[in-house]
Amino acid sequence: MIIRSATFISSVTRLTAMPSTGLPEMAFIGRSNVGKSSLINMLTGRKQLAKTSAAPGKTQTVNHFLINDAWYLVDLPGYGYASVSKTTRSGFGKMIEEYVLKSKNLHCLFVLIDLRLKPQAIDSDFISWAGRNGIPMALVYTKADKLSNNVVKHNLQTIEKELLKTWQELPPSFITSAEKKTGRDELLSFIDSILQAQE
C-alpha cells in the first residue's frame, strides 16, 4: 500500500461525535509512552500528523485520520497513564472501551507493546479483555531499534510466552522501529489485505 494522502479529520471524546461515513477503521492503542504517535507518523510518512511528546499521555482523545480517502487510521488514548488524575484515567478507560466495543467500523485493533520492557500486566490484561470480546487484533512491537537482534528475539519470546498463558494462538504480530521504518511495509500490506477482504 502507498499512502498518497493522510488528513486529520476529528478529535473527539464521545462515540456519537465520531465520523459516520462507514469507512473501515484501523485503530492503534498501547500503554502510555509506547511510541504510538511516532509509529503513526512513520506509517503515514507525515512527520507531524500525530503529535509526539516525551511526556506520557499526549493523546487524550480519539483522533481520526483519513487515509487515501478510503479508510480511517484511529489514534486512541493510551491506557495506564501515570500523570493524570484517577478521575480522568477512569474516563479514558470508559472512552477506550466504548470505542472498541461499539464502533461498527473497526476492522482491526493494533495493540502496541514496548519491546524494551519485560511483559507488562496492563498489556496482557488489555489484550485478554479485547480477545474475550472478539475484537480483531494485531500486536505491534515498538522501539526495536533500541535493542540488538539477540535481545529483540529474547524479549519477543519472553512477552509471547507470557501471553500464551491465556491465549491458545497469538494474533498476527509485527516488529517495528519508527526511527528506522522497520515493519512499515509489512504493516501497510497487512492493512491492505484487510481492506481488500472487505471489498
Backbone torsions as a table, in degrees:
resi	resn	phi	psi	omega
1	MET	NA	135.7	174.8
2	ILE	-106.2	126.7	177.2
3	ILE	-84.4	106.7	-179.2
4	ARG	-91.2	-29.6	178.9
5	SER	-149.7	144.1	177.3
6	ALA	-143.9	111.9	-172.3
7	THR	-123.9	129.4	174.7
8	PHE	-67.8	130.0	-177.4
9	ILE	-110.1	-50.7	-175.8
10	SER	-158.2	158.0	176.4
11	SER	-135.8	109.4	-170.4
12	VAL	-132.7	166.8	178.9
13	THR	-119.8	1.0	-179.8
14	ARG	-132.5	141.5	-179.8
15	LEU	-59.6	-35.9	-177.3
16	THR	-68.6	-18.7	-178.5
17	ALA	-93.5	-0.4	-176.5
18	MET	-80.4	157.6	179.3
19	PRO	-54.9	140.3	-176.9
20	SER	-124.3	43.7	-177.7
21	THR	-83.2	-14.8	-178.2
22	GLY	85.9	4.6	179.5
23	LEU	-73.1	150.8	178.6
24	PRO	-61.3	147.3	179.3
25	GLU	-123.7	134.4	174.1
26	MET	-115.3	113.2	-173.1
27	ALA	-104.0	143.6	-179.5
28	PHE	-119.5	131.1	-177.3
29	ILE	-146.9	157.9	177.5
30	GLY	-178.2	174.4	177.4
31	ARG	-63.6	151.2	179.0
32	SER	-51.2	133.5	177.0
33	ASN	71.0	28.1	-179.2
34	VAL	-84.8	-9.6	-179.6
35	GLY	97.0	28.4	-175.4
36	LYS	-67.3	-46.5	-178.9
37	SER	-63.0	-40.7	178.2
38	SER	-63.1	-39.8	179.0
39	LEU	-65.3	-43.9	179.3
40	ILE	-61.5	-43.3	178.5
41	ASN	-64.2	-38.3	178.2
42	MET	-65.7	-44.7	-179.0
43	LEU	-62.2	-42.8	-175.5
44	THR	-86.0	-13.5	-177.8
45	GLY	72.8	22.7	179.1
46	ARG	-120.1	115.8	-171.8
47	LYS	-63.8	-31.7	-175.2
48	GLN	-121.9	24.5	179.9
49	LEU	-64.0	-53.8	174.1
50	ALA	-101.3	134.8	-176.6
51	LYS	-75.0	125.1	178.7
52	THR	-99.1	156.1	179.8
53	SER	-155.7	147.8	176.0
54	ALA	-75.3	-22.0	179.5
55	ALA	-88.5	133.5	178.5
56	PRO	-61.1	150.2	172.7
57	GLY	89.7	24.4	-179.5
58	LYS	-65.2	-43.6	-179.5
59	THR	-85.0	113.8	-179.3
60	GLN	-123.0	11.8	179.0
61	THR	-136.5	171.4	173.6
62	VAL	-93.5	115.7	-175.0
63	ASN	-108.8	129.9	178.8
64	HIS	-107.5	130.2	174.7
65	PHE	-120.7	126.9	179.9
66	LEU	-85.6	122.2	-177.2
67	ILE	-108.7	124.4	177.3
68	ASN	52.8	26.4	-178.4
69	ASP	55.3	21.9	-173.0
70	ALA	-126.0	-27.9	-178.7
71	TRP	-154.4	162.5	179.7
72	TYR	-104.8	134.1	165.9
73	LEU	-94.7	122.5	-175.9
74	VAL	-110.1	121.9	-179.7
75	ASP	-98.1	108.7	-177.0
76	LEU	-94.3	155.6	176.4
77	PRO	-61.3	151.2	176.8
78	GLY	-74.7	151.8	172.7
79	TYR	-99.5	148.5	177.7
80	GLY	86.3	40.2	177.4
81	TYR	-65.3	141.8	178.3
82	ALA	-103.3	-20.0	-168.4
83	SER	-115.2	22.2	175.8
84	VAL	-125.5	164.2	-177.4
85	SER	-68.2	159.4	179.4
86	LYS	-61.5	-35.5	179.6
87	THR	-63.9	-46.3	179.2
88	THR	-64.9	-40.8	-177.2
89	ARG	-62.0	-41.8	179.3
90	SER	-66.3	-31.8	176.8
91	GLY	-65.8	-39.8	177.1
92	PHE	-60.8	-43.1	178.9
93	GLY	-58.9	-44.1	-179.4
94	LYS	-64.2	-41.5	-178.5
95	MET	-66.8	-42.3	178.3
96	ILE	-62.1	-49.4	-177.8
97	GLU	-62.1	-40.4	-179.5
98	GLU	-62.6	-44.6	179.5
99	TYR	-65.5	-52.1	-174.9
100	VAL	-60.6	-41.2	-175.5
101	LEU	-83.1	-27.8	-170.5
102	LYS	-111.8	-13.8	-179.6
103	SER	-64.5	126.2	-178.4
104	LYS	-82.5	-11.4	-174.2
105	ASN	-111.6	3.8	-179.4
106	LEU	-71.5	116.4	-179.2
107	HIS	-100.1	-26.7	176.8
108	CYS	-160.1	136.8	176.0
109	LEU	-105.8	115.0	-180.0
110	PHE	-93.7	113.0	-177.8
111	VAL	-98.4	118.5	-176.4
112	LEU	-89.2	138.2	-179.4
113	ILE	-131.9	128.4	179.3
114	ASP	-72.7	113.6	-175.5
115	LEU	-70.4	-13.9	-178.1
116	ARG	-79.5	-18.4	-171.9
117	LEU	-101.2	155.2	171.9
118	LYS	-66.5	162.3	-178.5
119	PRO	-51.5	128.9	-179.3
120	GLN	-100.1	130.7	-177.9
121	ALA	-58.6	-37.0	-176.7
122	ILE	-66.3	-34.0	175.8
123	ASP	-66.4	-47.7	179.7
124	SER	-60.3	-41.6	-179.6
125	ASP	-64.2	-43.5	-178.2
126	PHE	-67.2	-44.4	-179.7
127	ILE	-62.9	-40.8	178.6
128	SER	-65.0	-42.2	178.4
129	TRP	-60.5	-47.4	179.5
130	ALA	-63.9	-39.5	179.0
131	GLY	-63.3	-43.4	179.2
132	ARG	-61.8	-27.8	-179.4
133	ASN	-93.6	8.7	174.2
134	GLY	69.7	28.7	-179.0
135	ILE	-82.6	126.3	176.3
136	PRO	-64.2	129.4	-169.5
137	MET	-136.3	157.8	166.8
138	ALA	-141.6	149.5	179.3
139	LEU	-103.1	134.5	-179.3
140	VAL	-122.4	110.7	179.1
141	TYR	-86.9	125.7	-173.8
142	THR	-106.3	165.3	172.2
143	LYS	64.1	33.4	-179.9
144	ALA	-64.6	-24.6	-177.9
145	ASP	-69.0	-15.0	-179.4
146	LYS	-81.3	-4.6	-172.7
147	LEU	-127.9	157.0	172.8
148	SER	-74.9	163.4	-179.7
149	ASN	-59.1	-39.9	179.8
150	ASN	-64.6	-40.2	179.8
151	VAL	-70.5	-37.9	175.5
152	VAL	-57.1	-48.1	-178.9
153	LYS	-62.9	-44.5	-179.0
154	HIS	-63.9	-47.4	-177.9
155	ASN	-66.0	-37.6	178.0
156	LEU	-62.1	-45.3	179.3
157	GLN	-63.0	-38.6	-179.8
158	THR	-65.2	-45.1	-179.9
159	ILE	-66.1	-45.1	-178.7
160	GLU	-65.0	-36.6	178.1
161	LYS	-61.5	-40.3	178.4
162	GLU	-66.0	-43.8	-179.4
163	LEU	-65.7	-34.7	-178.1
164	LEU	-70.8	-4.7	173.2
165	LYS	-69.2	-24.9	-179.0
166	THR	-121.8	-4.1	-179.9
167	TRP	-120.0	137.2	172.9
168	GLN	-77.7	-37.5	179.3
169	GLU	-142.4	131.1	-176.5
170	LEU	-80.2	152.5	174.9
171	PRO	-64.4	166.3	174.5
172	PRO	-55.2	147.6	-178.8
173	SER	-136.7	156.5	-177.5
174	PHE	-140.4	137.6	175.0
175	ILE	-99.1	127.6	-173.3
176	THR	-132.9	159.7	169.2
177	SER	-143.5	117.3	178.8
178	ALA	-65.1	-33.6	-177.0
179	GLU	-69.6	-41.9	-177.0
180	LYS	-101.5	2.7	-179.5
181	LYS	63.5	20.9	176.3
182	THR	-63.5	133.2	176.7
183	GLY	84.3	-3.6	-176.5
184	ARG	-61.9	-52.2	-177.4
185	ASP	-62.6	-39.8	-179.4
186	GLU	-64.8	-42.1	179.6
187	LEU	-66.1	-45.0	-179.1
188	LEU	-66.4	-35.9	176.7
189	SER	-65.8	-38.1	178.4
190	PHE	-64.7	-44.7	177.1
191	ILE	-61.4	-42.3	179.0
192	ASP	-60.3	-39.9	-180.0
193	SER	-66.4	-35.8	176.4
194	ILE	-65.1	-43.5	-179.2
195	LEU	-65.7	-42.0	-179.4
196	GLN	-66.0	-31.6	179.7
197	ALA	-68.9	-19.5	-179.0
198	GLN	-88.8	-12.2	-176.2
199	GLU	-76.2	NA	NA
